[in-house]
Amino acid sequence: MKPVLQLALDFVDLPRALQVAEEAVAGGADWLEAGTPLIKSEGLQAVRELKARWPDHVIVADMKTMDAGRAEVEYAAKAGARVVGVLGAASDATIRECVEAARNYGAEIVVDMIQVADVVERAKAVEEMGASYIGIHIAIDEQMRGQTPFALLEQVVRAVSLPVAVAGGINSETAPLAVQAGASIVVVGGAIIKAADATAATRTIKQAMETLTPVRSEYFVRATGPDVREKLARVSAANVSDALHRTGDIPGLRPLTPGCKLVGPALTVRTYAGDWAKPVEAIDKAAPGDVIVIDAGGVGPAVWGELATHSALQRKVAGVVIYGAARDSGDIRALGFPLFCSLVSPTAGEPKGFGEIGVPIRIAGVRVCPGDWIIGDDDGVCVIPREKALEYTNRALDVLERENRLRKEIQAGSTLSQVGYLLRWEKR
């Protein structure tokens, strides 16, 4: 079959799903999927609404059926679904029941291989059971860790004769890879549903699929490891805090220079009140791009000033965070150096040499270890644990992208309470 573009409407509010679907259809979306979150929130009415508005489009119900296959497929098909999704991890009995029910009600079955241990062997098995499509699916939580579906897609395409769908963070840069790897159905969610202009985003992805030419995407491209710094530079401390479930910020730290941005891995320093020896020695140990994070107990006198800043610039240090005092504020601002501190004082302490460099520290109750990623801006400073840097960089990008869509809806005449459906989702 000619490759088709399937739009995954992974919303929890039907009005927004229908609005984005309308934009995407105008851009060339072929199949419309009522995503699992939408079905859980709105029920099969979501499928009915999609079928009523776009009767000539294939409607997919991503039921993720694990049990009671006959009943779930029957009611999804009666609601208007042409394709119904069942999990490959379901029992053989459930998958066979889904296939039989689909035949009875004029539907087809796509078997989603998300979290199946041996995808190739399971794909062969469900083909023999009568499935219509195989779905290769990298879960969102795995996407945030940098995983992609294309190598597995190629293996499955070689192993079965059924059309294969692929989902998992696909955008205008990677859609051609999906087609070249043999996908018959390219499933796209975030790169369209979070776009400020879903019509243009859909059109661009469709063009990339048809021409097999990647189109550079400003958003929806996930960090893979070496590019963590570049990706973090695009998001705000607020985005990071949201990604970290509204945690991660170090209270009480403010930028000395308004408008500055700070991103880099931490080189930690523990010192004592006013003792600036270890903070200055850390400059010589810092690698280019490091952020020196100093625990000076949250009190004065100052452990950092203009001369230390000049030294840090020579070593290409990305910035400094001080739980304590800095001085020479005007000079540091003139240098444009990113410095965040909890206090400012004209008085410096003495270099006694107490303390340690490169050890775990705790600032205002927040643990910071060497190598943890630091991001700071006008809102303050956040810390991402080193072992979670890739995942939470991508989650912060996801927050940024979702806000871009909401901003466009607000600018079109709505309000935050309306686009957030706050009254509907207040806790009962």
C-alpha positions as CSV (number, residue, x, y, z in Angstrom):
1,M,0.0,0.0,0.0
2,K,1.1,3.6,-0.6
3,P,2.4,5.0,2.7
4,V,-0.3,6.9,4.6
5,L,0.0,9.5,7.4
6,Q,-2.0,8.7,10.5
7,L,-2.7,11.5,13.0
8,A,-2.6,10.3,16.6
9,L,-5.0,12.5,18.6
10,D,-3.5,11.9,22.0
11,F,-5.6,14.5,23.8
12,V,-7.9,14.3,26.8
13,D,-10.3,16.9,25.6
14,L,-12.5,16.2,22.5
15,P,-13.0,19.8,21.4
16,R,-9.2,20.3,21.1
17,A,-8.9,17.0,19.3
18,L,-11.5,17.9,16.7
19,Q,-9.9,21.3,16.1
20,V,-6.5,19.9,15.5
21,A,-8.0,17.1,13.4
22,E,-9.6,19.7,11.2
23,E,-6.3,21.5,10.8
24,A,-4.4,18.3,10.0
25,V,-7.0,17.1,7.5
26,A,-6.5,20.4,5.7
27,G,-2.8,19.6,5.6
28,G,-3.3,16.2,4.1
29,A,-3.6,13.7,7.1
30,D,-5.0,10.4,5.7
31,W,-6.1,8.4,8.8
32,L,-7.4,9.8,12.0
33,E,-6.7,8.0,15.3
34,A,-8.7,8.5,18.5
35,G,-5.7,8.1,20.8
36,T,-5.8,6.1,24.0
37,P,-5.9,9.1,26.3
38,L,-8.8,10.5,24.2
39,I,-10.8,7.3,24.4
40,K,-10.2,7.0,28.2
41,S,-11.3,10.5,28.7
42,E,-14.2,10.9,26.3
43,G,-15.1,7.3,25.6
44,L,-16.1,6.0,22.1
45,Q,-18.0,9.3,21.5
46,A,-14.6,10.5,20.3
47,V,-14.7,7.9,17.5
48,R,-18.3,8.7,16.7
49,E,-17.5,12.4,16.3
50,L,-14.4,11.8,14.1
51,K,-16.5,9.4,11.9
52,A,-19.3,11.9,11.6
53,R,-17.1,14.8,10.6
54,W,-14.8,12.9,8.3
55,P,-16.8,9.9,7.0
56,D,-14.4,9.3,4.1
57,H,-11.3,9.0,6.3
58,V,-10.1,5.8,8.0
59,I,-10.8,6.2,11.7
60,V,-8.5,4.3,14.1
61,A,-9.5,3.5,17.7
62,D,-6.3,3.0,19.7
63,M,-8.1,0.8,22.3
64,K,-4.9,-1.0,23.4
65,T,-7.1,-4.0,24.1
66,M,-5.6,-6.5,26.6
67,D,-8.7,-8.5,27.4
68,A,-12.4,-8.8,26.5
69,G,-11.4,-8.4,22.9
70,R,-14.7,-9.3,21.2
71,A,-16.6,-6.7,23.2
72,E,-14.1,-3.9,22.8
73,V,-13.7,-4.4,19.0
74,E,-17.5,-4.7,18.5
75,Y,-18.3,-1.4,20.2
76,A,-15.3,0.5,18.6
77,A,-16.4,-0.8,15.2
78,K,-20.0,0.2,15.8
79,A,-18.9,3.6,16.8
80,G,-17.2,4.1,13.5
81,A,-13.7,2.7,13.8
82,R,-12.3,1.1,10.6
83,V,-9.1,-0.1,12.5
84,V,-9.0,-1.1,16.1
85,G,-5.8,-1.5,18.1
86,V,-5.0,-4.5,20.3
87,L,-1.8,-5.1,22.3
88,G,0.6,-7.7,21.1
89,A,1.2,-8.5,24.7
90,A,-2.4,-9.8,25.0
91,S,-3.1,-13.5,25.0
92,D,-3.5,-15.4,21.7
93,A,-7.1,-16.0,22.7
94,T,-7.8,-12.3,23.0
95,I,-6.1,-11.5,19.7
96,R,-8.1,-14.2,17.9
97,E,-11.3,-12.9,19.4
98,C,-10.4,-9.4,18.2
99,V,-9.8,-10.7,14.7
100,E,-13.1,-12.6,14.7
101,A,-15.1,-9.6,16.0
102,A,-13.4,-7.3,13.4
103,R,-14.5,-9.7,10.6
104,N,-18.1,-9.7,11.9
105,Y,-18.3,-5.9,12.1
106,G,-16.3,-4.8,9.0
107,A,-13.2,-3.6,10.8
108,E,-9.5,-4.5,10.8
109,I,-7.1,-5.2,13.6
110,V,-3.7,-3.5,14.2
111,V,-1.6,-5.3,16.8
112,D,0.6,-2.9,18.7
113,M,4.0,-4.4,19.7
114,I,4.7,-1.9,22.5
115,Q,6.7,-3.6,25.3
116,V,6.6,-7.0,23.5
117,A,9.9,-8.9,24.3
118,D,10.4,-10.6,21.0
119,V,8.7,-8.3,18.5
120,V,9.7,-10.2,15.3
121,E,8.4,-13.6,16.5
122,R,5.2,-12.1,17.9
123,A,4.6,-10.3,14.6
124,K,4.9,-13.5,12.7
125,A,2.5,-15.2,15.2
126,V,-0.2,-12.5,15.0
127,E,0.0,-12.5,11.2
128,E,-1.0,-16.2,11.3
129,M,-3.8,-15.3,13.6
130,G,-5.3,-13.0,11.0
131,A,-4.3,-9.5,12.0
132,S,-4.5,-6.8,9.3
133,Y,-1.6,-4.6,10.4
134,I,1.4,-4.7,12.7
135,G,2.3,-1.7,14.8
136,I,5.8,-0.9,15.9
137,H,5.6,1.6,18.8
138,I,8.2,3.2,21.0
139,A,6.5,4.4,24.1
140,I,6.6,8.1,25.0
141,D,8.6,7.3,28.2
142,E,11.1,5.5,26.1
143,Q,11.2,8.3,23.5
144,M,12.2,10.6,26.4
145,R,15.3,8.4,26.9
146,G,16.3,8.8,23.3
147,Q,15.0,5.5,21.8
148,T,13.8,5.3,18.1
149,P,11.8,2.6,16.3
150,F,13.5,2.4,12.9
151,A,15.9,-0.6,13.4
152,L,13.1,-2.7,14.8
153,L,10.8,-1.5,12.0
154,E,13.2,-2.8,9.4
155,Q,13.4,-6.2,11.0
156,V,9.6,-6.6,11.2
157,V,9.0,-5.5,7.7
158,R,11.4,-8.2,6.5
159,A,9.7,-10.8,8.6
160,V,6.0,-10.3,7.7
161,S,3.9,-9.6,4.7
162,L,1.4,-7.4,6.4
163,P,1.5,-3.6,6.2
164,V,3.5,-2.2,9.2
165,A,2.7,1.0,11.1
166,V,5.3,2.8,13.0
167,A,4.9,5.3,15.9
168,G,7.4,6.9,18.3
169,G,8.4,10.6,18.1
170,I,8.3,10.8,14.3
171,N,8.6,14.3,12.8
172,S,9.4,15.9,9.4
173,E,13.1,14.9,9.8
174,T,12.4,11.2,10.5
175,A,9.3,10.5,8.5
176,P,11.3,9.7,5.4
177,L,13.4,7.2,7.4
178,A,10.1,5.5,8.4
179,V,9.1,5.1,4.8
180,Q,12.5,4.0,3.7
181,A,12.5,1.4,6.4
182,G,9.3,0.0,5.0
183,A,6.5,1.6,7.0
184,S,3.1,1.6,5.3
185,I,1.5,3.7,8.0
186,V,3.5,6.6,9.5
187,V,1.8,7.5,12.8
188,V,2.6,11.1,14.0
189,G,1.3,12.6,17.2
190,G,3.3,15.4,18.9
191,A,4.9,16.9,15.8
192,I,1.4,17.8,14.6
193,I,-0.8,18.1,17.7
194,K,1.6,20.3,19.5
195,A,2.3,22.5,16.5
196,A,1.1,26.0,16.6
197,D,0.0,25.5,13.0
198,A,-1.1,21.9,12.6
199,T,-2.0,22.3,8.9
200,A,1.5,23.5,8.0
201,A,3.1,20.8,10.2
202,T,1.0,18.1,8.5
203,R,1.7,19.4,5.1
204,T,5.5,19.4,5.8
205,I,5.5,15.9,7.1
206,K,3.4,14.6,4.2
207,Q,5.9,16.3,1.8
208,A,8.8,14.7,3.6
209,M,7.1,11.3,3.2
210,E,6.3,11.7,-0.5
211,T,9.7,13.1,-1.5
212,L,11.8,10.9,1.0
213,T,13.5,14.2,1.8
214,P,13.9,15.2,5.5
215,V,12.6,18.7,6.3
216,R,14.4,20.4,9.2
217,S,12.2,20.7,12.3
218,E,12.7,23.5,14.8
219,Y,10.7,21.5,17.4
220,F,9.8,17.9,18.1
221,V,13.4,16.7,17.7
222,R,14.6,14.9,20.8
223,A,18.0,15.0,22.4
224,T,20.1,11.9,22.0
225,G,22.9,12.5,24.4
226,P,25.7,14.7,23.0
227,D,23.3,17.4,22.3
228,V,21.8,17.8,25.8
229,R,23.4,21.2,26.2
230,E,22.1,22.5,22.9
231,K,18.6,21.3,23.7
232,L,18.6,22.6,27.3
233,A,19.6,26.0,26.0
234,R,16.3,26.2,24.2
235,V,14.1,25.6,27.2
236,S,13.5,27.7,30.4
237,A,14.0,26.9,34.0
238,A,10.2,26.9,34.3
239,N,10.0,24.2,31.5
240,V,12.6,22.1,33.4
241,S,10.7,22.4,36.7
242,D,7.4,21.4,35.0
243,A,9.3,18.4,33.5
244,L,10.6,17.4,36.9
245,H,7.0,17.4,38.2
246,R,7.3,20.9,39.6
247,T,10.5,20.2,41.5
248,G,14.2,20.7,40.9
249,D,14.6,24.4,41.7
250,I,17.0,25.7,44.2
251,P,15.1,28.3,46.3
252,G,16.5,31.8,46.9
253,L,18.9,32.1,44.0
254,R,18.6,35.1,41.7
255,P,20.6,36.2,38.6
256,L,23.0,39.0,39.1
257,T,22.6,40.0,35.5
258,P,18.9,40.0,34.3
259,G,18.3,38.2,31.1
260,C,21.3,35.9,31.3
261,K,21.0,32.2,30.6
262,L,23.0,29.4,32.3
263,V,23.4,25.8,31.1
264,G,26.0,23.3,31.9
265,P,27.2,20.3,34.1
266,A,28.0,21.1,37.7
267,L,31.4,21.3,39.2
268,T,30.5,21.4,42.9
269,V,32.4,23.2,45.7
270,R,31.8,23.1,49.4
271,T,33.3,26.0,51.4
272,Y,32.8,27.9,54.6
273,A,31.4,31.3,55.2
274,G,33.6,33.9,53.3
275,D,36.3,31.3,52.4
276,W,37.0,31.9,48.7
277,A,40.0,29.7,48.3
278,K,38.2,26.5,47.1
279,P,35.8,28.5,44.8
280,V,38.7,30.1,43.1
281,E,40.7,26.9,42.9
282,A,37.7,25.2,41.2
283,I,38.1,27.6,38.3
284,D,41.4,25.8,37.4
285,K,39.7,22.4,37.7
286,A,36.7,23.3,35.6
287,A,36.3,22.1,32.0
288,P,35.0,24.5,29.4
289,G,31.2,24.7,29.7
290,D,31.1,23.7,33.3
291,V,29.0,25.5,35.9
292,I,30.7,26.0,39.2
293,V,28.2,25.4,42.0
294,I,29.3,26.7,45.4
295,D,27.8,25.9,48.8
296,A,29.0,28.7,51.1
297,G,26.2,28.1,53.7
298,G,23.9,30.8,52.3
299,V,25.7,33.6,54.3
300,G,28.3,36.2,53.7
301,P,31.0,37.5,53.3
302,A,31.5,37.2,49.5
303,V,33.3,34.3,48.0
304,W,33.3,35.5,44.4
305,G,34.0,38.8,42.6
306,E,35.2,40.5,39.5
307,L,38.7,38.9,39.4
308,A,37.3,35.4,39.9
309,T,34.9,36.2,37.0
310,H,37.7,37.2,34.7
311,S,39.5,34.0,35.6
312,A,36.3,32.0,34.9
313,L,35.9,33.6,31.5
314,Q,39.5,32.7,30.6
315,R,38.7,29.0,31.4
316,K,35.4,29.3,29.4
317,V,33.3,28.4,32.5
318,A,29.6,28.6,31.6
319,G,28.6,30.4,34.8
320,V,28.6,30.2,38.6
321,V,25.9,29.5,41.2
322,I,26.6,30.6,44.8
323,Y,24.6,29.7,47.8
324,G,26.1,32.6,49.6
325,A,27.4,36.1,48.6
326,A,29.1,37.6,45.6
327,R,30.4,41.2,45.1
328,D,31.5,43.5,42.3
329,S,28.0,43.3,40.9
330,G,28.4,46.1,38.4
331,D,31.6,44.8,36.9
332,I,30.2,41.2,36.6
333,R,27.1,42.6,34.9
334,A,29.3,44.5,32.4
335,L,31.1,41.3,31.6
336,G,27.8,39.6,30.9
337,F,28.8,36.6,33.0
338,P,25.9,34.3,34.2
339,L,26.2,34.4,38.0
340,F,23.4,33.4,40.4
341,C,23.6,33.9,44.1
342,S,21.5,34.2,47.2
343,L,23.3,37.3,48.6
344,V,25.3,40.3,47.5
345,S,27.9,42.0,49.8
346,P,30.7,44.4,49.3
347,T,32.8,42.5,51.9
348,A,35.0,39.6,50.9
349,G,36.2,36.9,53.3
350,E,39.6,35.3,53.6
351,P,41.1,32.4,51.5
352,K,41.6,29.9,54.3
353,G,41.3,26.8,52.1
354,F,38.6,24.9,54.0
355,G,36.2,22.8,52.0
356,E,36.2,20.4,49.0
357,I,35.8,20.4,45.3
358,G,33.8,17.8,43.3
359,V,31.7,16.3,46.1
360,P,27.9,16.1,46.5
361,I,26.5,19.2,48.2
362,R,23.1,20.2,49.4
363,I,21.9,23.8,48.8
364,A,18.7,24.9,50.5
365,G,17.7,21.2,50.8
366,V,18.4,20.4,47.1
367,R,21.2,17.8,46.4
368,V,23.6,18.7,43.7
369,C,26.2,16.2,42.5
370,P,29.2,16.7,40.2
371,G,27.9,16.3,36.6
372,D,24.3,17.2,37.4
373,W,22.9,19.6,34.8
374,I,22.2,23.2,35.8
375,I,19.9,25.5,34.1
376,G,19.3,29.1,35.2
377,D,17.5,32.2,33.9
378,D,15.4,35.1,35.2
379,D,13.2,32.6,37.2
380,G,16.1,31.0,39.1
381,V,18.1,27.8,39.0
382,C,17.0,24.2,38.4
383,V,19.0,21.0,38.7
384,I,18.6,17.8,36.6
385,P,20.3,14.8,38.1
386,R,23.0,13.5,35.7
387,E,21.5,10.1,35.3
388,K,18.2,11.7,34.2
389,A,19.6,14.4,32.0
390,L,18.6,13.0,28.7
391,E,15.1,12.0,29.7
392,Y,14.3,15.3,31.4
393,T,15.8,17.4,28.7
394,N,13.4,15.8,26.4
395,R,10.5,16.2,28.8
396,A,11.3,19.9,29.1
397,L,11.2,20.2,25.3
398,D,7.8,18.5,25.4
399,V,6.6,21.1,27.9
400,L,7.9,23.9,25.7
401,E,6.1,22.4,22.6
402,R,2.8,22.0,24.4
403,E,2.9,25.6,25.6
404,N,3.5,26.8,22.0
405,R,0.2,25.3,21.0
406,L,-1.6,26.7,24.0
407,R,-0.2,30.1,23.3
408,K,-1.5,30.1,19.8
409,E,-5.0,29.1,21.0
410,I,-4.9,31.9,23.6
411,Q,-3.8,34.5,21.0
412,A,-6.6,33.3,18.8
413,G,-9.1,34.7,21.4
414,S,-9.3,32.1,24.2
415,T,-8.0,32.3,27.8
416,L,-5.8,30.0,29.8
417,S,-8.7,28.6,31.9
418,Q,-10.5,27.8,28.7
419,V,-7.6,26.2,26.8
420,G,-6.8,24.2,29.9
421,Y,-10.4,23.1,30.5
422,L,-9.7,24.0,34.2
423,L,-13.3,23.7,35.4
424,R,-13.6,20.3,33.9
425,W,-10.4,18.9,35.4
426,E,-10.7,20.4,38.9
427,K,-10.1,17.6,41.4
428,R,-13.4,16.3,42.9
